[in-house]
Amino acid sequence: MTTIFDVTARAQSRREILGKLAVLTGGGALIAAVAATPAAAKVSQKDVGYQPTPKGAARCDNCVQWQPPNACKLVSGVISPNGWCSIYAHR
């Protein structure tokens, strides 16, 4: 008599093994593709509270994310050297 607690070993078919291998290979390819893509998309100016004027001595051109002449590593769009946003980090 077979009960719910009986564990029987069953041989996997070639189709099941190849299917699992395909899933693993596809997952690996997806991970490799994501790793090979450029850094995550930049955030919008609105999302970080960007303003084209400084906040005291804090200004974009003395931030670690600044990319001369008018860009940021993390924020999209044209960035003023005199601007400021909430992800400002002094260098």
Phi and psi restraints in degrees (range 20) as a CNS / XPLOR table:
assign (resid 1 and name C) (resid 2 and name N)
       (resid 2 and name CA) (resid 2 and name C) 1.0 -99.9 20.0 2
assign (resid 2 and name N) (resid 2 and name CA)
       (resid 2 and name C) (resid 3 and name N) 1.0 132.9 20.0 2
assign (resid 2 and name C) (resid 3 and name N)
       (resid 3 and name CA) (resid 3 and name C) 1.0 -112.2 20.0 2
assign (resid 3 and name N) (resid 3 and name CA)
       (resid 3 and name C) (resid 4 and name N) 1.0 171.0 20.0 2
assign (resid 3 and name C) (resid 4 and name N)
       (resid 4 and name CA) (resid 4 and name C) 1.0 -65.0 20.0 2
assign (resid 4 and name N) (resid 4 and name CA)
       (resid 4 and name C) (resid 5 and name N) 1.0 -21.0 20.0 2
assign (resid 4 and name C) (resid 5 and name N)
       (resid 5 and name CA) (resid 5 and name C) 1.0 -91.1 20.0 2
assign (resid 5 and name N) (resid 5 and name CA)
       (resid 5 and name C) (resid 6 and name N) 1.0 -5.8 20.0 2
assign (resid 5 and name C) (resid 6 and name N)
       (resid 6 and name CA) (resid 6 and name C) 1.0 -70.4 20.0 2
assign (resid 6 and name N) (resid 6 and name CA)
       (resid 6 and name C) (resid 7 and name N) 1.0 129.7 20.0 2
assign (resid 6 and name C) (resid 7 and name N)
       (resid 7 and name CA) (resid 7 and name C) 1.0 -112.3 20.0 2
assign (resid 7 and name N) (resid 7 and name CA)
       (resid 7 and name C) (resid 8 and name N) 1.0 119.2 20.0 2
assign (resid 7 and name C) (resid 8 and name N)
       (resid 8 and name CA) (resid 8 and name C) 1.0 -114.9 20.0 2
assign (resid 8 and name N) (resid 8 and name CA)
       (resid 8 and name C) (resid 9 and name N) 1.0 136.7 20.0 2
assign (resid 8 and name C) (resid 9 and name N)
       (resid 9 and name CA) (resid 9 and name C) 1.0 -77.2 20.0 2
assign (resid 9 and name N) (resid 9 and name CA)
       (resid 9 and name C) (resid 10 and name N) 1.0 135.1 20.0 2
assign (resid 9 and name C) (resid 10 and name N)
       (resid 10 and name CA) (resid 10 and name C) 1.0 -128.3 20.0 2
assign (resid 10 and name N) (resid 10 and name CA)
       (resid 10 and name C) (resid 11 and name N) 1.0 142.4 20.0 2
assign (resid 10 and name C) (resid 11 and name N)
       (resid 11 and name CA) (resid 11 and name C) 1.0 -74.4 20.0 2
assign (resid 11 and name N) (resid 11 and name CA)
       (resid 11 and name C) (resid 12 and name N) 1.0 137.4 20.0 2
assign (resid 11 and name C) (resid 12 and name N)
       (resid 12 and name CA) (resid 12 and name C) 1.0 -85.0 20.0 2
assign (resid 12 and name N) (resid 12 and name CA)
       (resid 12 and name C) (resid 13 and name N) 1.0 142.3 20.0 2
assign (resid 12 and name C) (resid 13 and name N)
       (resid 13 and name CA) (resid 13 and name C) 1.0 -76.6 20.0 2
assign (resid 13 and name N) (resid 13 and name CA)
       (resid 13 and name C) (resid 14 and name N) 1.0 161.4 20.0 2
assign (resid 13 and name C) (resid 14 and name N)
       (resid 14 and name CA) (resid 14 and name C) 1.0 -60.0 20.0 2
assign (resid 14 and name N) (resid 14 and name CA)
       (resid 14 and name C) (resid 15 and name N) 1.0 -38.3 20.0 2
assign (resid 14 and name C) (resid 15 and name N)
       (resid 15 and name CA) (resid 15 and name C) 1.0 -61.1 20.0 2
assign (resid 15 and name N) (resid 15 and name CA)
       (resid 15 and name C) (resid 16 and name N) 1.0 -43.0 20.0 2
assign (resid 15 and name C) (resid 16 and name N)
       (resid 16 and name CA) (resid 16 and name C) 1.0 -64.8 20.0 2
assign (resid 16 and name N) (resid 16 and name CA)
       (resid 16 and name C) (resid 17 and name N) 1.0 -42.9 20.0 2
assign (resid 16 and name C) (resid 17 and name N)
       (resid 17 and name CA) (resid 17 and name C) 1.0 -64.8 20.0 2
assign (resid 17 and name N) (resid 17 and name CA)
       (resid 17 and name C) (resid 18 and name N) 1.0 -45.8 20.0 2
assign (resid 17 and name C) (resid 18 and name N)
       (resid 18 and name CA) (resid 18 and name C) 1.0 -65.2 20.0 2
assign (resid 18 and name N) (resid 18 and name CA)
       (resid 18 and name C) (resid 19 and name N) 1.0 -35.6 20.0 2
assign (resid 18 and name C) (resid 19 and name N)
       (resid 19 and name CA) (resid 19 and name C) 1.0 -64.5 20.0 2
assign (resid 19 and name N) (resid 19 and name CA)
       (resid 19 and name C) (resid 20 and name N) 1.0 -44.3 20.0 2
assign (resid 19 and name C) (resid 20 and name N)
       (resid 20 and name CA) (resid 20 and name C) 1.0 -65.5 20.0 2
assign (resid 20 and name N) (resid 20 and name CA)
       (resid 20 and name C) (resid 21 and name N) 1.0 -39.1 20.0 2
assign (resid 20 and name C) (resid 21 and name N)
       (resid 21 and name CA) (resid 21 and name C) 1.0 -63.1 20.0 2
assign (resid 21 and name N) (resid 21 and name CA)
       (resid 21 and name C) (resid 22 and name N) 1.0 -40.5 20.0 2
assign (resid 21 and name C) (resid 22 and name N)
       (resid 22 and name CA) (resid 22 and name C) 1.0 -63.9 20.0 2
assign (resid 22 and name N) (resid 22 and name CA)
       (resid 22 and name C) (resid 23 and name N) 1.0 -40.7 20.0 2
assign (resid 22 and name C) (resid 23 and name N)
       (resid 23 and name CA) (resid 23 and name C) 1.0 -64.5 20.0 2
assign (resid 23 and name N) (resid 23 and name CA)
       (resid 23 and name C) (resid 24 and name N) 1.0 -44.2 20.0 2
assign (resid 23 and name C) (resid 24 and name N)
       (resid 24 and name CA) (resid 24 and name C) 1.0 -64.1 20.0 2
assign (resid 24 and name N) (resid 24 and name CA)
       (resid 24 and name C) (resid 25 and name N) 1.0 -42.0 20.0 2
assign (resid 24 and name C) (resid 25 and name N)
       (resid 25 and name CA) (resid 25 and name C) 1.0 -65.3 20.0 2
assign (resid 25 and name N) (resid 25 and name CA)
       (resid 25 and name C) (resid 26 and name N) 1.0 -43.8 20.0 2
assign (resid 25 and name C) (resid 26 and name N)
       (resid 26 and name CA) (resid 26 and name C) 1.0 -62.4 20.0 2
assign (resid 26 and name N) (resid 26 and name CA)
       (resid 26 and name C) (resid 27 and name N) 1.0 -41.0 20.0 2
assign (resid 26 and name C) (resid 27 and name N)
       (resid 27 and name CA) (resid 27 and name C) 1.0 -63.3 20.0 2
assign (resid 27 and name N) (resid 27 and name CA)
       (resid 27 and name C) (resid 28 and name N) 1.0 -41.3 20.0 2
assign (resid 27 and name C) (resid 28 and name N)
       (resid 28 and name CA) (resid 28 and name C) 1.0 -63.9 20.0 2
assign (resid 28 and name N) (resid 28 and name CA)
       (resid 28 and name C) (resid 29 and name N) 1.0 -40.8 20.0 2
assign (resid 28 and name C) (resid 29 and name N)
       (resid 29 and name CA) (resid 29 and name C) 1.0 -65.0 20.0 2
assign (resid 29 and name N) (resid 29 and name CA)
       (resid 29 and name C) (resid 30 and name N) 1.0 -39.1 20.0 2
assign (resid 29 and name C) (resid 30 and name N)
       (resid 30 and name CA) (resid 30 and name C) 1.0 -63.9 20.0 2
assign (resid 30 and name N) (resid 30 and name CA)
       (resid 30 and name C) (resid 31 and name N) 1.0 -44.2 20.0 2
assign (resid 30 and name C) (resid 31 and name N)
       (resid 31 and name CA) (resid 31 and name C) 1.0 -62.4 20.0 2
assign (resid 31 and name N) (resid 31 and name CA)
       (resid 31 and name C) (resid 32 and name N) 1.0 -42.7 20.0 2
assign (resid 31 and name C) (resid 32 and name N)
       (resid 32 and name CA) (resid 32 and name C) 1.0 -64.1 20.0 2
assign (resid 32 and name N) (resid 32 and name CA)
       (resid 32 and name C) (resid 33 and name N) 1.0 -38.9 20.0 2
assign (resid 32 and name C) (resid 33 and name N)
       (resid 33 and name CA) (resid 33 and name C) 1.0 -65.7 20.0 2
assign (resid 33 and name N) (resid 33 and name CA)
       (resid 33 and name C) (resid 34 and name N) 1.0 -41.8 20.0 2
assign (resid 33 and name C) (resid 34 and name N)
       (resid 34 and name CA) (resid 34 and name C) 1.0 -65.3 20.0 2
assign (resid 34 and name N) (resid 34 and name CA)
       (resid 34 and name C) (resid 35 and name N) 1.0 -40.5 20.0 2
assign (resid 34 and name C) (resid 35 and name N)
       (resid 35 and name CA) (resid 35 and name C) 1.0 -67.3 20.0 2
assign (resid 35 and name N) (resid 35 and name CA)
       (resid 35 and name C) (resid 36 and name N) 1.0 -29.3 20.0 2
assign (resid 35 and name C) (resid 36 and name N)
       (resid 36 and name CA) (resid 36 and name C) 1.0 -83.6 20.0 2
assign (resid 36 and name N) (resid 36 and name CA)
       (resid 36 and name C) (resid 37 and name N) 1.0 -13.9 20.0 2
assign (resid 36 and name C) (resid 37 and name N)
       (resid 37 and name CA) (resid 37 and name C) 1.0 -75.4 20.0 2
assign (resid 37 and name N) (resid 37 and name CA)
       (resid 37 and name C) (resid 38 and name N) 1.0 156.7 20.0 2
assign (resid 37 and name C) (resid 38 and name N)
       (resid 38 and name CA) (resid 38 and name C) 1.0 -60.4 20.0 2
assign (resid 38 and name N) (resid 38 and name CA)
       (resid 38 and name C) (resid 39 and name N) 1.0 168.4 20.0 2
assign (resid 38 and name C) (resid 39 and name N)
       (resid 39 and name CA) (resid 39 and name C) 1.0 -52.1 20.0 2
assign (resid 39 and name N) (resid 39 and name CA)
       (resid 39 and name C) (resid 40 and name N) 1.0 161.0 20.0 2
assign (resid 39 and name C) (resid 40 and name N)
       (resid 40 and name CA) (resid 40 and name C) 1.0 -51.0 20.0 2
assign (resid 40 and name N) (resid 40 and name CA)
       (resid 40 and name C) (resid 41 and name N) 1.0 153.6 20.0 2
assign (resid 40 and name C) (resid 41 and name N)
       (resid 41 and name CA) (resid 41 and name C) 1.0 -57.1 20.0 2
assign (resid 41 and name N) (resid 41 and name CA)
       (resid 41 and name C) (resid 42 and name N) 1.0 149.2 20.0 2
assign (resid 41 and name C) (resid 42 and name N)
       (resid 42 and name CA) (resid 42 and name C) 1.0 -70.6 20.0 2
assign (resid 42 and name N) (resid 42 and name CA)
       (resid 42 and name C) (resid 43 and name N) 1.0 154.4 20.0 2
assign (resid 42 and name C) (resid 43 and name N)
       (resid 43 and name CA) (resid 43 and name C) 1.0 -87.1 20.0 2
assign (resid 43 and name N) (resid 43 and name CA)
       (resid 43 and name C) (resid 44 and name N) 1.0 158.8 20.0 2
assign (resid 43 and name C) (resid 44 and name N)
       (resid 44 and name CA) (resid 44 and name C) 1.0 -76.9 20.0 2
assign (resid 44 and name N) (resid 44 and name CA)
       (resid 44 and name C) (resid 45 and name N) 1.0 157.4 20.0 2
assign (resid 44 and name C) (resid 45 and name N)
       (resid 45 and name CA) (resid 45 and name C) 1.0 -61.4 20.0 2
assign (resid 45 and name N) (resid 45 and name CA)
       (resid 45 and name C) (resid 46 and name N) 1.0 -37.2 20.0 2
assign (resid 45 and name C) (resid 46 and name N)
       (resid 46 and name CA) (resid 46 and name C) 1.0 -63.4 20.0 2
assign (resid 46 and name N) (resid 46 and name CA)
       (resid 46 and name C) (resid 47 and name N) 1.0 -41.0 20.0 2
assign (resid 46 and name C) (resid 47 and name N)
       (resid 47 and name CA) (resid 47 and name C) 1.0 -63.2 20.0 2
assign (resid 47 and name N) (resid 47 and name CA)
       (resid 47 and name C) (resid 48 and name N) 1.0 -27.5 20.0 2
assign (resid 47 and name C) (resid 48 and name N)
       (resid 48 and name CA) (resid 48 and name C) 1.0 -106.9 20.0 2
assign (resid 48 and name N) (resid 48 and name CA)
       (resid 48 and name C) (resid 49 and name N) 1.0 8.8 20.0 2
assign (resid 48 and name C) (resid 49 and name N)
       (resid 49 and name CA) (resid 49 and name C) 1.0 65.7 20.0 2
assign (resid 49 and name N) (resid 49 and name CA)
       (resid 49 and name C) (resid 50 and name N) 1.0 35.8 20.0 2
assign (resid 49 and name C) (resid 50 and name N)
       (resid 50 and name CA) (resid 50 and name C) 1.0 -61.3 20.0 2
assign (resid 50 and name N) (resid 50 and name CA)
       (resid 50 and name C) (resid 51 and name N) 1.0 139.2 20.0 2
assign (resid 50 and name C) (resid 51 and name N)
       (resid 51 and name CA) (resid 51 and name C) 1.0 -135.1 20.0 2
assign (resid 51 and name N) (resid 51 and name CA)
       (resid 51 and name C) (resid 52 and name N) 1.0 142.8 20.0 2
assign (resid 51 and name C) (resid 52 and name N)
       (resid 52 and name CA) (resid 52 and name C) 1.0 -76.4 20.0 2
assign (resid 52 and name N) (resid 52 and name CA)
       (resid 52 and name C) (resid 53 and name N) 1.0 3.7 20.0 2
assign (resid 52 and name C) (resid 53 and name N)
       (resid 53 and name CA) (resid 53 and name C) 1.0 -117.4 20.0 2
assign (resid 53 and name N) (resid 53 and name CA)
       (resid 53 and name C) (resid 54 and name N) 1.0 152.3 20.0 2
assign (resid 53 and name C) (resid 54 and name N)
       (resid 54 and name CA) (resid 54 and name C) 1.0 -70.6 20.0 2
assign (resid 54 and name N) (resid 54 and name CA)
       (resid 54 and name C) (resid 55 and name N) 1.0 165.6 20.0 2
assign (resid 54 and name C) (resid 55 and name N)
       (resid 55 and name CA) (resid 55 and name C) 1.0 -117.3 20.0 2
assign (resid 55 and name N) (resid 55 and name CA)
       (resid 55 and name C) (resid 56 and name N) 1.0 92.1 20.0 2
assign (resid 55 and name C) (resid 56 and name N)
       (resid 56 and name CA) (resid 56 and name C) 1.0 66.8 20.0 2
assign (resid 56 and name N) (resid 56 and name CA)
       (resid 56 and name C) (resid 57 and name N) 1.0 -130.2 20.0 2
assign (resid 56 and name C) (resid 57 and name N)
       (resid 57 and name CA) (resid 57 and name C) 1.0 -83.8 20.0 2
assign (resid 57 and name N) (resid 57 and name CA)
       (resid 57 and name C) (resid 58 and name N) 1.0 -8.4 20.0 2
assign (resid 57 and name C) (resid 58 and name N)
       (resid 58 and name CA) (resid 58 and name C) 1.0 -79.5 20.0 2
assign (resid 58 and name N) (resid 58 and name CA)
       (resid 58 and name C) (resid 59 and name N) 1.0 116.0 20.0 2
assign (resid 58 and name C) (resid 59 and name N)
       (resid 59 and name CA) (resid 59 and name C) 1.0 -141.5 20.0 2
assign (resid 59 and name N) (resid 59 and name CA)
       (resid 59 and name C) (resid 60 and name N) 1.0 154.6 20.0 2
assign (resid 59 and name C) (resid 60 and name N)
       (resid 60 and name CA) (resid 60 and name C) 1.0 -55.5 20.0 2
assign (resid 60 and name N) (resid 60 and name CA)
       (resid 60 and name C) (resid 61 and name N) 1.0 -38.8 20.0 2
assign (resid 60 and name C) (resid 61 and name N)
       (resid 61 and name CA) (resid 61 and name C) 1.0 -72.8 20.0 2
assign (resid 61 and name N) (resid 61 and name CA)
       (resid 61 and name C) (resid 62 and name N) 1.0 -3.0 20.0 2
assign (resid 61 and name C) (resid 62 and name N)
       (resid 62 and name CA) (resid 62 and name C) 1.0 -121.2 20.0 2
assign (resid 62 and name N) (resid 62 and name CA)
       (resid 62 and name C) (resid 63 and name N) 1.0 28.9 20.0 2
assign (resid 62 and name C) (resid 63 and name N)
       (resid 63 and name CA) (resid 63 and name C) 1.0 -102.5 20.0 2
assign (resid 63 and name N) (resid 63 and name CA)
       (resid 63 and name C) (resid 64 and name N) 1.0 148.3 20.0 2
assign (resid 63 and name C) (resid 64 and name N)
       (resid 64 and name CA) (resid 64 and name C) 1.0 -65.9 20.0 2
assign (resid 64 and name N) (resid 64 and name CA)
       (resid 64 and name C) (resid 65 and name N) 1.0 -19.4 20.0 2
assign (resid 64 and name C) (resid 65 and name N)
       (resid 65 and name CA) (resid 65 and name C) 1.0 -90.9 20.0 2
assign (resid 65 and name N) (resid 65 and name CA)
       (resid 65 and name C) (resid 66 and name N) 1.0 -3.9 20.0 2
assign (resid 65 and name C) (resid 66 and name N)
       (resid 66 and name CA) (resid 66 and name C) 1.0 -66.3 20.0 2
assign (resid 66 and name N) (resid 66 and name CA)
       (resid 66 and name C) (resid 67 and name N) 1.0 137.0 20.0 2
assign (resid 66 and name C) (resid 67 and name N)
       (resid 67 and name CA) (resid 67 and name C) 1.0 -128.4 20.0 2
assign (resid 67 and name N) (resid 67 and name CA)
       (resid 67 and name C) (resid 68 and name N) 1.0 103.3 20.0 2
assign (resid 67 and name C) (resid 68 and name N)
       (resid 68 and name CA) (resid 68 and name C) 1.0 -59.8 20.0 2
assign (resid 68 and name N) (resid 68 and name CA)
       (resid 68 and name C) (resid 69 and name N) 1.0 149.2 20.0 2
assign (resid 68 and name C) (resid 69 and name N)
       (resid 69 and name CA) (resid 69 and name C) 1.0 -91.3 20.0 2
assign (resid 69 and name N) (resid 69 and name CA)
       (resid 69 and name C) (resid 70 and name N) 1.0 -19.5 20.0 2
assign (resid 69 and name C) (resid 70 and name N)
       (resid 70 and name CA) (resid 70 and name C) 1.0 -155.4 20.0 2
assign (resid 70 and name N) (resid 70 and name CA)
       (resid 70 and name C) (resid 71 and name N) 1.0 48.4 20.0 2
assign (resid 70 and name C) (resid 71 and name N)
       (resid 71 and name CA) (resid 71 and name C) 1.0 -140.6 20.0 2
assign (resid 71 and name N) (resid 71 and name CA)
       (resid 71 and name C) (resid 72 and name N) 1.0 168.3 20.0 2
assign (resid 71 and name C) (resid 72 and name N)
       (resid 72 and name CA) (resid 72 and name C) 1.0 -133.0 20.0 2
assign (resid 72 and name N) (resid 72 and name CA)
       (resid 72 and name C) (resid 73 and name N) 1.0 146.5 20.0 2
assign (resid 72 and name C) (resid 73 and name N)
       (resid 73 and name CA) (resid 73 and name C) 1.0 -67.2 20.0 2
assign (resid 73 and name N) (resid 73 and name CA)
       (resid 73 and name C) (resid 74 and name N) 1.0 -26.3 20.0 2
assign (resid 73 and name C) (resid 74 and name N)
       (resid 74 and name CA) (resid 74 and name C) 1.0 -114.1 20.0 2
assign (resid 74 and name N) (resid 74 and name CA)
       (resid 74 and name C) (resid 75 and name N) 1.0 -21.8 20.0 2
assign (resid 74 and name C) (resid 75 and name N)
       (resid 75 and name CA) (resid 75 and name C) 1.0 -110.7 20.0 2
assign (resid 75 and name N) (resid 75 and name CA)
       (resid 75 and name C) (resid 76 and name N) 1.0 135.4 20.0 2
assign (resid 75 and name C) (resid 76 and name N)
       (resid 76 and name CA) (resid 76 and name C) 1.0 -79.6 20.0 2
assign (resid 76 and name N) (resid 76 and name CA)
       (resid 76 and name C) (resid 77 and name N) 1.0 161.2 20.0 2
assign (resid 76 and name C) (resid 77 and name N)
       (resid 77 and name CA) (resid 77 and name C) 1.0 88.4 20.0 2
assign (resid 77 and name N) (resid 77 and name CA)
       (resid 77 and name C) (resid 78 and name N) 1.0 -179.3 20.0 2
assign (resid 77 and name C) (resid 78 and name N)
       (resid 78 and name CA) (resid 78 and name C) 1.0 -77.6 20.0 2
assign (resid 78 and name N) (resid 78 and name CA)
       (resid 78 and name C) (resid 79 and name N) 1.0 130.4 20.0 2
assign (resid 78 and name C) (resid 79 and name N)
       (resid 79 and name CA) (resid 79 and name C) 1.0 -117.1 20.0 2
assign (resid 79 and name N) (resid 79 and name CA)
       (resid 79 and name C) (resid 80 and name N) 1.0 128.9 20.0 2
assign (resid 79 and name C) (resid 80 and name N)
       (resid 80 and name CA) (resid 80 and name C) 1.0 -76.1 20.0 2
assign (resid 80 and name N) (resid 80 and name CA)
       (resid 80 and name C) (resid 81 and name N) 1.0 138.4 20.0 2
assign (resid 80 and name C) (resid 81 and name N)
       (resid 81 and name CA) (resid 81 and name C) 1.0 -59.5 20.0 2
assign (resid 81 and name N) (resid 81 and name CA)
       (resid 81 and name C) (resid 82 and name N) 1.0 -24.9 20.0 2
assign (resid 81 and name C) (resid 82 and name N)
       (resid 82 and name CA) (resid 82 and name C) 1.0 -90.7 20.0 2
assign (resid 82 and name N) (resid 82 and name CA)
       (resid 82 and name C) (resid 83 and name N) 1.0 2.2 20.0 2
assign (resid 82 and name C) (resid 83 and name N)
       (resid 83 and name CA) (resid 83 and name C) 1.0 -76.8 20.0 2
assign (resid 83 and name N) (resid 83 and name CA)
       (resid 83 and name C) (resid 84 and name N) 1.0 -178.6 20.0 2
assign (resid 83 and name C) (resid 84 and name N)
       (resid 84 and name CA) (resid 84 and name C) 1.0 -157.9 20.0 2
assign (resid 84 and name N) (resid 84 and name CA)
       (resid 84 and name C) (resid 85 and name N) 1.0 150.7 20.0 2
assign (resid 84 and name C) (resid 85 and name N)
       (resid 85 and name CA) (resid 85 and name C) 1.0 -149.1 20.0 2
assign (resid 85 and name N) (resid 85 and name CA)
       (resid 85 and name C) (resid 86 and name N) 1.0 173.7 20.0 2
assign (resid 85 and name C) (resid 86 and name N)
       (resid 86 and name CA) (resid 86 and name C) 1.0 -70.3 20.0 2
assign (resid 86 and name N) (resid 86 and name CA)
       (resid 86 and name C) (resid 87 and name N) 1.0 -13.2 20.0 2
assign (resid 86 and name C) (resid 87 and name N)
       (resid 87 and name CA) (resid 87 and name C) 1.0 -100.9 20.0 2
assign (resid 87 and name N) (resid 87 and name CA)
       (resid 87 and name C) (resid 88 and name N) 1.0 17.1 20.0 2
assign (resid 87 and name C) (resid 88 and name N)
       (resid 88 and name CA) (resid 88 and name C) 1.0 -55.9 20.0 2
assign (resid 88 and name N) (resid 88 and name CA)
       (resid 88 and name C) (resid 89 and name N) 1.0 135.5 20.0 2
assign (resid 88 and name C) (resid 89 and name N)
       (resid 89 and name CA) (resid 89 and name C) 1.0 -139.8 20.0 2
assign (resid 89 and name N) (resid 89 and name CA)
       (resid 89 and name C) (resid 90 and name N) 1.0 113.4 20.0 2
assign (resid 89 and name C) (resid 90 and name N)
       (resid 90 and name CA) (resid 90 and name C) 1.0 -61.6 20.0 2
assign (resid 90 and name N) (resid 90 and name CA)
       (resid 90 and name C) (resid 91 and name N) 1.0 137.3 20.0 2
